[in-house]
């Protein structure tokens, strides 16, 4: 018979873990003092942090916020004591020039409304079909917009208009959140009209033209194939926005002029030359609509743009346009058609081998020579075009890496399901490749947004150039240096950090592998 006296007859109550295995002590032991090397590095880092904060915090916290000039700041600091130090944060009272540049003060409501609509346009992209976050985002931005308009001393009529617009958008976000995608599609035209002003029908005609080009391409691809459909869409694009007839007539006129008399050449080309007055079609459409229903805003020239307004216009436009172009270039680089592959590879390698500053100088000085006659793009639009193409080449390489990371079985599965090329890319290949490429894509976007400061080298007043032209050029603030640059750097950090955090959120949300 066995002895069971050593067997416990009742369970012990749960005990509190030792101090070294719970709370902050456990975290410190595991993360900062897990070994002798980590302990030394932690101590050295704390010493360096102490010296950095002990020398910078008094300067930051004892700053002067209410002063009319740098001399007033120095006088206030001198009154606090001989050894008193502090930043002259009073220079930030000119924050409006950091944000809006030389934009007319009475029109500040327009770029502010455009920025709010931009965030609403992003809502269905970030949270497509999700009612709660879309509504919170739209309503919160509407409240911030109204507070901003009150702070900018905007007239009551425009504040009421903004309240009505965002009230309607919030209702749509709550009832039909997917319908906000129409706001996303319409925002490029609305944003352009709010920022530059002029006739409202110019952007409308542009959007109509782009819609017609896209509809023609979608309708003709199943019927005549990709190549012919692309050629027809390109011809409609040129006929709507540019004047390809002039370039063709000038080319043939030059060839015929070598062998025929000028009078003979003119008689040959005269029947076709009448098309010069009909093309491009976009000005005729916008002019006709404007004559029927005149709707316009006060026009603002591009040289009045500056500060973060300019940085966001260039950055947001280039980021939005470079992603689809980069995806197409990545697909073209992996294409089995030699001509398409050669063109895409040549474009990508050429752009990636040229510094961005060279592209900006090209936009400023040379791009006009490559456009059809009588085509007039202002400097900001030319810079946007070149920055978009530059970013698209880098996005193409990032997406190509995502495509190459997919196993061959994914392509074979698409073929086994009987999907054609575009169906396979849209439903199977690209969703997985883009999920893999999210870190690289967002990294490229962050670099692109920071590179918008390079436009100062072609005469545009970016935030850093605005400091030199607006703040440091004022005799009242002559000699101030760190404070405005710290302010601009903080805004850049907030924007770039927000993009980075959303990238991490998106990676976690799309992480559907089994763990």
Secondary structure, DSSP 4 states (H G I P E B T S, - for coil): ----TTS-SSPPPPPPPPGGGSHHHHHHHHHTSSSHHHHHHHHHHHHHHHHHHHHHHHHHHT-B-S-SSHHHHHHHHHHH-TT----BGGGGGGHHHHHHTT--GGGHHHHHHHHHHHHHHHHHHHSTT-HHHHHHHHHHHHHHHHHHHHHTT--HHHHHHHHHHHHHHHHHHHH-GGGGHHHHHHHHHHHHHHHH-EEHHHHHHHHHHHHHHHHHHHHHHHHH-HHHHHHHHHHHHHHHHS-HHHHHHHHHHHHHHTTS-HHHHHHHHHHHHGGGGT--SHHHHHHHHHHHS--EE----GGG-BHHHHHHHHHHHHHHHHHHHHHHHHHHHT-S-HHHHHHHHHHHHHHHTS-HHHHHHIIIIIGGGGSPTT----HHHHHHHHHHHHHHHHHHHHHHHHHHHS-HHHHHHHHHTT--HHHHIIIIIHHHHHHHHHHHHHHHHHHHHHHGGGGGGGT-B-HHHHIIIIITTSGGGTT--HHHHHHHHHHHHHHHHHHHHHHHHHHHHT--S--
